[in-house]
Amino acid sequence: MSGAFIATAPGRRDFAHGEPGRGPGVPSGLTNNPKAGQWDGRKLSRGIVADYKRFVVTDGEGIRCSIYVSGCPFHCKGCWNASIWNFRAGHPYTQELEDRILDDMALPYVQGLTLLGGEPLLNTPMLNPLINKIRERFGHSKDIWCWTGYTWEELMREGETPDKAELLANVDVLVDGRFLESEKNSLLQFRGSSNQRVIDVPKSLAAGHPVIWAKLHDQERFIPELYGKDRDEEQKA
């Protein structure tokens, strides 16, 4: 990594020190914080996939297929997927895998594809052709969700690489922002820390600002706690 920076925490840097309006939680001493265009997936991606999961219900709305790509320089402290920060961690994306994804997507009960990682927006040479094929074959009958360490505001900055905008144009829902261990909250839907947002991408692009996904529904209490209360009441009855 090059360019001016200031130290934030051991091993983590703010490369855009002094730049305002980068979105919730940015900059953070718990992550690396890039300048616009500093990280270019067209150069960084090695076309490596850490995992592909079929028919999951945790990575967005409905029954989904999820592709986990490798490589992420945000290095969020407490990251659940730190084992795939390395762009070479996993196995090569192949035509066989792509055909399998497209076949799985054709199943009527599969609502859509989810892009996770690692950092999907730094694996655009692999993902942009895939989601273009999904749109060509299925139109908008299947939706696409994407998790990213970038905030919406960072992606909209002048000087960001155009491949990110190309991917974003095909995404329906974006979960944005670094995972911040200091803001961890287990009651949140589809995200791990309160700075992160679930964004309706088409509406946000049209409005020129982030629009929260209308179906978002966070929990008010921890589910096991609710079950425990029900059991206690049954025992007292």
N, C-alpha and C positions, 0 to 999 in steps of 0.2 A: 504494500500500500504506500502511496506517495502523497505528498502535499502537506501543508501545515496542519498541525493538530495540537490539542492540549490533552494532557492525561486526565482521564476521568476516574478510573479505577484500575487496579493491576491488570494489564493486558487489554484494556479497552480505551478507545480514543474518540474524541469529537473532532472530525475532520472539517466540519463546517462551523467551527466556533464563531459565535456572534451572529449567525444567521437566524432571523426571527421567523415565527410562523411555520414551524415544521410539523405541527400537529401535536396531539396529546402525548405527553410523556417524553417529548424530544426537545433537547438532548437528555440522555440519561447516562449516569455513571455506571449503569449495569449492562450497557451494550456498546457496541461500536456504532457511530453515527456518521454516515457518509455524506459527502458533497454530492450535488446533482451530477449524475453521469459518471461518478467515480468508479462504480462497479458496473461492468458491462458484461451481461450474460453471454453475448456473442463471442467474447474472449474467454470468459471464465468457465463456462459450461463444458463438461467432458462427456455429456450424453449418458450420464450414469443414473440409474434408478435404484433407490434403496429398497423399495417394496411396491407391490401392487396388490390391493385388497379388493375383492369382489363382494358386492351385496352387503355393505355396511350401513348402519343407521346412525352413526355418531359423527360423521363428517359432513353435516349439512342436513337439509330437509329431505325426508323420504329415504328410500332405498337407493344406495349410491355405489359407484365404483370409485376407488381412490388411488391415485398414483403419487407416491412419495419420491421426490427427486433429491439428489444428493448435492450438497454444497451450500453453505450459508456463512457469510462473513460477519453477520450481525453479532454472533457469539453472545447471545443473551444469557446472563447469569441465571442458573436454575433451569435452563432449557431442557425439555423432556427428550428432545431428539439430538442432543449434542454429539452422539455417535456418528451422525451423518453431516456434520459441518464440513468435512472434507469432500471436495468435489469428485474424488475418486472412490468414495465409499459405497460399494454396491456392485451392481452388474450392468453391462451395457444395455441401453434401450435398443430393442431389435424390431425388425418387421414382424416377427412372430408375436411379440408382446403387443404391438400396435394392432394387429389383426384380432387378437384376443380381446383387447379393449373395445374395439368397434363392434365385435360380435356380442359382447356383454351389454353394450349400450343399446343394442337393438332389441333386447328383451323388454317386453311391455311394462314390467313392474319396476324397471330401473329408471329412476327419475333423472339422474344426471351423473356427471363426472366431477370429482373434487381434486384439486391440485394442491398438494402440500409438500413439506420437505423438512429440512432443507428449505431453499428459497426458490419458489417457482419462477419469480420474475428475473432470476439470474440463470434460468434454464430455458430461455425462450427458443434457442435453436431446435430443441427437442419438442417443446410444448406448443409453439405456434402452429407448426404443420399439423399436429394432432388435432388441436381444437378447430382448425380450419376444415379438416376432413369431417369432424363431427357436425359442424354447422352445415357443410355441403350435403351430408347424408341425412341429417335429422332436423335441420332448420332449428327452430326454437322449441321443438317438442321435448327436447332434453335441456336441462339447465346446467350451467357450469359455475361451480364455486371455487374460490381460490383463497388460500391463506398466504399472507405476506408479512414480512417484518417492516416493510416500508409503510409509512402513513400515506393517506390519500394526498395530503398536502405536499409531501416529498415527491410523489409520483407526478404531480402537476407542475413541479418546478421547471422553469426554463433551463434547458441544458441536460435534462434527463434523456436517456437513450430511447430512440423511437420504437425499438422492439418491445419495450414495456407497454407503451401506449397501444401497440398492435394487439398484444395479449389482452390488455384490459378491455379493449373494445368488444371482445368476445365473451367476457365474463359477466355473469348475472349478479352474483353476490360476492363481495370481497370482505374478508375478515382482515383488517389492517392493523399494523402497529407491532412493535416488539413485545415480547413477553417480559413484563417487569415483575420480578419476584416481590418487590416491595408493595405491589398493588394486586397480588394474587387474590383471587376470589372464586371459590368453588361453586358459588351460586349462579355464575354467569352462563348463559347459553352460548355454546360454540366458541368460547374464548376463555383464556386463563387469567387475564388480568384486566382491571377496570379501565385502563387506558385504551384497550382495543375496542374496535367498533365493527358491527356487522352492517355493511354498506350496500344499498341497492345501486349497482353501478349504472345501469341505463338512466335512472332518474337523476343520479348525481351528475353524470356527464351533461344531461340536459339542463340541470339547474345551475351548474357551475360551482357547486359546493356539495359536501357530503350529505347524503340523505340516508337515514337509517332504515334498514329493511323493516317493512311494516309488520312482519309476523314475529319479530323478536319478542321473546317472552322469558325473562330471567326468573329464577326461583326467588322466593322470599325467605324460605327456610331450607335447611339441608334435608334432603329426602330421608336418609336413615333416621334422622331425629324425629321426623313426622311418623315414620313407621313405629319407632320405639314408643312414642306417645300413645299410638293406637293400641299397641300391645299392653301397655300399662293400664289403660282404661278398661280393656277386656278382662284383665286379671282382677281388677277391682270389682267388676260387675258380678 
